[in-house]
């Protein structure tokens, strides 16, 4: 949640409205501008990797998982971008959000992190397909648990908690 919100704030700082696709993508419109990977190490530390497309993209980049076309901040920014400035903003946002989360003893509600993530998450309320290791789940993304688990309501009205999986936003016909 921290990395996703930091990315949305960083995009906004250069005039780019963006949203989050659960669990780890930054979208500008329906195109992917960034991805986040997080891993818990043996000593229980969390290592976060962020890939943010800042500059103009070369021709011929293939769509990513779920058919998401790539984009970059430069394609949508209201001014020329300096990568150092963007990186500094992102790191400052990460530090600010992480400090607020720690000061709230890891409570995403008390820190305001949960509310901001939910507000910026374009997955919630949409029809989705979730590609899981055991198959696919289709339904509507209903809610987000405090631990980041996505609740997807299938077409039979049954809620399914999803803690990991590739989400594809489906178009309503």
SULKA-V541425 format. One record per residue. SS is DSSP state (@ for helix, = for strand, . for the rest). OMEGA is omega as a letter, one per 30 degrees, with the letter a starting at -180 (* if undefined). Layout:
SS&OMEGA / SS&OMEGA
This chain:
.&a / @&a / @&l / @&l / @&l / @&l / @&l / @&l / @&l / @&l / @&a / @&a / @&l / .&l / .&a / .&l / .&a / .&l / =&a / =&l / =&a / .&f / .&a / .&a / =&l / =&a / =&l / =&a / .&l / .&a / =&a / =&l / =&a / =&l / =&a / =&l / =&l / =&a / =&l / =&a / .&a / .&l / .&l / .&l / .&l / =&l / =&a / =&l / =&a / =&l / =&a / =&l / .&a / .&a / .&l / .&a / .&l / .&l / .&l / .&l / .&a / .&l / .&l / .&l / @&a / @&l / @&a / .&l / .&l / =&l / .&l / .&l / .&a / .&a / .&a / .&a / .&l / .&l / .&l / .&a / .&l / .&a / @&l / @&l / @&l / @&l / @&l / @&l / @&l / @&a / @&l / @&l / @&l / @&a / @&a / @&a / @&a / @&l / @&l / @&l / @&l / @&l / @&l / .&a / .&l / .&l / .&a / .&l / .&a / .&a / .&a / .&a / @&a / @&a / @&a / @&l / @&a / @&l / @&a / @&a / =&a / .&l / .&a / .&a / .&a / .&l / =&a / =&l / =&l / =&l / =&a / =&l / .&a / .&l / =&a / =&l / =&l / =&l / =&a / =&l / =&a / =&a / =&l / =&l / .&a / .&l / .&l / .&l / .&l / =&l / =&a / =&l / =&a / =&a / .&l / .&l / .&a / .&l / =&l / =&l / =&a / =&a / .&l / .&l / .&l / =&a / =&l / =&l / =&a / .&l / .&l / .&a / .&*
